[in-house]
Amino acid sequence: EHRGRTGSGVLLCRKWLSGRMELGACRIAFEKDGVYLHTSAKRHPDQDSVIPGVIRIIEKGADALLQWTPIEESSEAAQISFTKKDTVGCQADEEIFDPGYEPDWAVISTVGTQSRVQEETNVASGPKSPVPRSQWAFTLHLSELKSIRKSKPGLGWSYLIFITKDGISIQALHFHRGGTKALLKALCKYVILAISPKDSRLYLVYTHDSYALTHSFDELQLFDDSSPNLVSRFLQDPYAATFGGFSKVTNFFRGALHHEDGTPQLGHGDPGTGNVEDETGFEMITCQARLAERPSVQRETPVTEQEWEQHLDPDGRVTDPAGLRRRVFAGGLSMSLRKEAWKYLLGYYAWENSAEENKAQVRRKTDEYFRMKLQWKSVSEEQERRNSLLRGYRSLIDRDVSRTDRNNKFYEGSENPGLVLLNDVLMTYCMYNFDLGYVQGMSDLLSPILYITQNEVDAFWCFCGFMELVHRNFEESQESMKRQLAQLTLLLRVLDPPLCDFLDSKESGTLCFCFRWILIWFKREFAFSEILQLWEALWTGLPCPNFHLLVACGILDAERQALMNSGFGFNEILKHINELTMKMSVEDILCRAEAIYRQLAATPDLPRNVQELLGLSEGKSPSPSTDTASSPQPLSPSQAQEMELTDSVSPSQPDSSIEILPTEEGTTSQSLSP
């Protein structure tokens, strides 16, 4: 088959030779189909609005070329249409894709008289005819490449934008069948890809020579401007030369730093192998830490009332709050003790208060609660007709309360007083926190607390303590949810790169299926009795900040083989995660999560951002060393620091039952309420 290339002025002959596709004197080192070029940002009936094609890396002597060519047009097709990812045995409806381009990466220029980009002639004036697909093809030398911009993580297809040294942005290429990481990994054989210090989604491209290496150091700002002979210093004494900036360099440099004979090695391996899969894992931000051995962890017996009383002095003060919290984390609480102990864990009672001081606290808080309750109780129907916000809260709360834990005897029946208390506490919280009000999912957090306390006032103030930990999960911007999903991705990347690569290949690398886990702290994932044990362990703030993210890692670790050996696609992964509900053991997951923490804590070269995330960095302790006051332990949802690697995440919009399902557009939901 012959294909003409107007941009390079050569005719390449493609043929099969020894099981490997050749292009005349050229060799195809990488090829990926299902790579679409979207020529329009809006729905358009023109058949060329979405053009399927193939992207290749071609070796031509000492040069390497990047080429994208469209698939031949079909005279029978009136328009390009395709299906989104189908579930097994189900055929999805065909539709025209709307990529929804973002202003920050919209193509600036796609046609120009550049030496390496496809040159095309202008269409003569008059009625416009369809543009030939071949006009969008391009071939460029990798040495002409300046940078590569990747897409934001989300539920849509991944894309890459190639930018030349002449400032030309090639039209975005969308990988409908995955493969962005495979392509970038293959490119690492020919060029150096370095994360931009100013834009985490931009990879700077450098060739394998000393000038480019020096220039890359300048761009990454690893050294002072006055530092002489940067390359020599870097290769001779890497640790002293790079200090804290080493983590900004790609894994490519690690082979150069640790080569046994001390000779600089500027490649991943033998350039002639052409085996992309044998290369090191695609982690272009920090070098992969050598993890310590994961220990075995066993749960202890629950804290009993007798043991609890041994920690109280004659006045009823807790004598060793830190030790008692450690026991609660390690073994949980006996059922009869929870009603009292949860008040301490959630900040309703202060650890240092005597029994009499706690009683006085209850009297004050009772008065405060009923004053707030009276505010909404005293609103007349006429007033409420003019208060759309209050009407909205009442309607949403009524709907959610009517379906919250109805299989639990405490909430059974249509006239159950437990439902009335659930409703009243949530309505009063709207008066307590005007800015947040009520958001879907809060009833799930209150239900176990009310079940344990069996008291409206106690339940309210314990719920307020819980919301201090997780209230940012329910904010309209969802910035906290995005950040936590990005942090979870960071942890999983360090713990299990192969699992991350697998999820990435299935367009599930954003971990959107973990959205519900984090939003309501696994409330829908475990049996009601087990969620009590999980929450009281998380409320201790031990063994580290953000332990709930390690719980999520524990679940993924437990399901690793089921996910990777099943051949699941995007929809099947979501379905499998949904079906884990009520099938997991909280004891097993807590043991896994604690073992993961101990493993990471024992890892000497753990990346700095992971250390900060888990409170392991210098000057910080994994858990508070002093007694707390009247507020709960500050866990991650409200206190976690911004991480360097926090690409925006577009979680799926949960429906009224917070069911995780694929979304149509993959856009970020703006509100958790319907």
GIPECOR-V755272 format. One record per residue. RES is the residue in one small letter. PSI is psi in whole degrees, -180 to 180 (NA if undefined). Layout:
# GIPECOR-V755272
((RES/PSI) (RES/PSI))
This chain:
# GIPECOR-V755272
((e/138) (h/141) (r/126) (g/147) (r/103) (t/-31) (g/-38) (s/-11) (g/21) (v/157) (l/117) (l/134) (c/121) (r/131) (k/162) (w/132) (l/119) (s/40) (g/3) (r/134) (m/131) (e/151) (l/85) (g/-119) (a/4) (c/155) (r/134) (i/112) (a/-23) (f/140) (e/136) (k/124) (d/-175) (g/25) (v/112) (y/143) (l/121) (h/111) (t/-8) (s/142) (a/-5) (k/163) (r/133) (h/135) (p/-11) (d/134) (q/-20) (d/8) (s/-26) (v/117) (i/118) (p/149) (g/-174) (v/136) (i/140) (r/152) (i/122) (i/127) (e/124) (k/92) (g/-126) (a/-7) (d/158) (a/133) (l/147) (l/126) (q/135) (w/128) (t/139) (p/154) (i/146) (e/141) (e/146) (s/126) (s/-18) (e/-20) (a/121) (a/-27) (q/160) (i/116) (s/156) (f/170) (t/149) (k/176) (k/125) (d/147) (t/161) (v/127) (g/1) (c/140) (q/121) (a/155) (d/143) (e/146) (e/160) (i/134) (f/137) (d/102) (p/-22) (g/60) (y/148) (e/148) (p/-31) (d/-13) (w/13) (a/142) (v/130) (i/-48) (s/132) (t/-12) (v/128) (g/170) (t/64) (q/151) (s/-30) (r/-9) (v/147) (q/124) (e/137) (e/152) (t/151) (n/150) (v/137) (a/152) (s/153) (g/-169) (p/132) (k/134) (s/159) (p/136) (v/129) (p/143) (r/-33) (s/-20) (q/-24) (w/-8) (a/153) (f/153) (t/133) (l/149) (h/142) (l/-26) (s/-18) (e/-6) (l/130) (k/-44) (s/165) (i/126) (r/131) (k/164) (s/162) (k/143) (p/139) (g/-170) (l/-7) (g/-179) (w/145) (s/150) (y/162) (l/142) (i/124) (f/130) (i/127) (t/169) (k/-18) (d/1) (g/11) (i/127) (s/116) (i/143) (q/139) (a/135) (l/122) (h/128) (f/90) (h/-22) (r/23) (g/178) (g/2) (t/-42) (k/-36) (a/-40) (l/-47) (l/-37) (k/-41) (a/-37) (l/-29) (c/-14) (k/-25) (y/-27) (v/168) (i/129) (l/123) (a/136) (i/137) (s/135) (p/-15) (k/-14) (d/110) (s/-14) (r/6) (l/124) (y/126) (l/138) (v/127) (y/146) (t/166) (h/75) (d/165) (s/-37) (y/-47) (a/-37) (l/-44) (t/-43) (h/-37) (s/-37) (f/-40) (d/-44) (e/-38) (l/-6) (q/45) (l/-21) (f/166) (d/158) (d/-28) (s/0) (s/121) (p/151) (n/63) (l/-43) (v/-44) (s/-46) (r/-42) (f/-43) (l/-31) (q/-41) (d/75) (p/-40) (y/-42) (a/-34) (a/-38) (t/-32) (f/-120) (g/-10) (g/-5) (f/-33) (s/-14) (k/-9) (v/151) (t/166) (n/-17) (f/-38) (f/-18) (r/-37) (g/-37) (a/-36) (l/-37) (h/19) (h/136) (e/-41) (d/5) (g/-1) (t/130) (p/133) (q/116) (l/42) (g/162) (h/-19) (g/-161) (d/118) (p/-18) (g/-9) (t/-42) (g/16) (n/98) (v/-36) (e/-22) (d/-6) (e/166) (t/160) (g/152) (f/88) (e/104) (m/15) (i/-52) (t/152) (c/143) (q/124) (a/146) (r/105) (l/144) (a/168) (e/139) (r/124) (p/169) (s/135) (v/136) (q/142) (r/150) (e/176) (t/152) (p/153) (v/129) (t/171) (e/-39) (q/-43) (e/-39) (w/-44) (e/-27) (q/-18) (h/6) (l/140) (d/178) (p/-26) (d/0) (g/9) (r/147) (v/122) (t/-28) (d/74) (p/-41) (a/-44) (g/-38) (l/-39) (r/-38) (r/-40) (r/-39) (v/-42) (f/-42) (a/-29) (g/-13) (g/-169) (l/148) (s/153) (m/-41) (s/-19) (l/-18) (r/-38) (k/-37) (e/-46) (a/-35) (w/-29) (k/-32) (y/-46) (l/-30) (l/10) (g/5) (y/-43) (y/142) (a/137) (w/-33) (e/-3) (n/149) (s/172) (a/-39) (e/-39) (e/-36) (n/-38) (k/-41) (a/-37) (q/-42) (v/-42) (r/-44) (r/-45) (k/-29) (t/-45) (d/-43) (e/-40) (y/-48) (f/-26) (r/-42) (m/-38) (k/-38) (l/-28) (q/-45) (w/-26) (k/-31) (s/-1) (v/124) (s/166) (e/-37) (e/-42) (q/-42) (e/-29) (r/-24) (r/8) (n/86) (s/-31) (l/-46) (l/-40) (r/-41) (g/-44) (y/-46) (r/-43) (s/-44) (l/-41) (i/-44) (d/-43) (r/-43) (d/-39) (v/-37) (s/-11) (r/19) (t/116) (d/44) (r/-12) (n/-6) (n/135) (k/-29) (f/-22) (y/13) (e/153) (g/154) (s/-25) (e/24) (n/128) (p/-23) (g/-34) (l/-37) (v/-44) (l/-41) (l/-45) (n/-47) (d/-40) (v/-42) (l/-39) (m/-39) (t/-33) (y/-31) (c/-33) (m/-32) (y/-40) (n/83) (f/-39) (d/-40) (l/-43) (g/-139) (y/135) (v/144) (q/134) (g/-23) (m/-32) (s/-32) (d/-34) (l/-34) (l/-36) (s/-52) (p/-33) (i/-46) (l/-37) (y/-40) (i/-47) (t/-32) (q/28) (n/131) (e/-46) (v/-49) (d/-42) (a/-40) (f/-50) (w/-32) (c/-39) (f/-40) (c/-40) (g/-41) (f/-43) (m/-26) (e/-29) (l/-34) (v/7) (h/-29) (r/-22) (n/-27) (f/5) (e/148) (e/-36) (s/-24) (q/24) (e/-38) (s/-40) (m/-42) (k/-44) (r/-44) (q/-37) (l/-38) (a/-39) (q/-38) (l/-41) (t/-41) (l/-46) (l/-45) (l/-34) (r/-38) (v/-41) (l/-42) (d/76) (p/-39) (p/-39) (l/-40) (c/-44) (d/-40) (f/-47) (l/-38) (d/-42) (s/-20) (k/18) (e/32) (s/15) (g/-17) (t/-7) (l/36) (c/-23) (f/-10) (c/2) (f/-49) (r/-35) (w/-50) (i/-38) (l/-50) (i/29) (w/53) (f/20) (k/-36) (r/-2) (e/-25) (f/161) (a/155) (f/-44) (s/-31) (e/-29) (i/-29) (l/-43) (q/-40) (l/-47) (w/-43) (e/-28) (a/-42) (l/-34) (w/-20) (t/-19) (g/10) (l/159) (p/2) (c/163) (p/155) (n/28) (f/-26) (h/-28) (l/-33) (l/-30) (v/-44) (a/-40) (c/-37) (g/-40) (i/-46) (l/-36) (d/-40) (a/-31) (e/10) (r/-52) (q/-40) (a/-36) (l/-47) (m/-25) (n/8) (s/-17) (g/23) (f/147) (g/-169) (f/-53) (n/-37) (e/-34) (i/-45) (l/-43) (k/-43) (h/-44) (i/-42) (n/-38) (e/-3) (l/-15) (t/128) (m/11) (k/-1) (m/155) (s/121) (v/-31) (e/-47) (d/-43) (i/-40) (l/-40) (c/-43) (r/-45) (a/-43) (e/-39) (a/-39) (i/-42) (y/-48) (r/-36) (q/-47) (l/-38) (a/-29) (a/-3) (t/118) (p/-36) (d/39) (l/134) (p/146) (r/-42) (n/-30) (v/-39) (q/-45) (e/-38) (l/-36) (l/11) (g/28) (l/-4) (s/162) (e/135) (g/-4) (k/147) (s/151) (p/-26) (s/158) (p/136) (s/-11) (t/165) (d/147) (t/162) (a/-131) (s/4) (s/154) (p/169) (q/135) (p/101) (l/-172) (s/-39) (p/-31) (s/-14) (q/-7) (a/142) (q/157) (e/133) (m/156) (e/-37) (l/70) (t/69) (d/145) (s/139) (v/139) (s/87) (p/155) (s/145) (q/116) (p/145) (d/-166) (s/-22) (s/13) (i/43) (e/134) (i/114) (l/157) (p/143) (t/161) (e/-45) (e/-17) (g/25) (t/159) (t/126) (s/142) (q/-13) (s/148) (l/-13) (s/150) (p/NA))
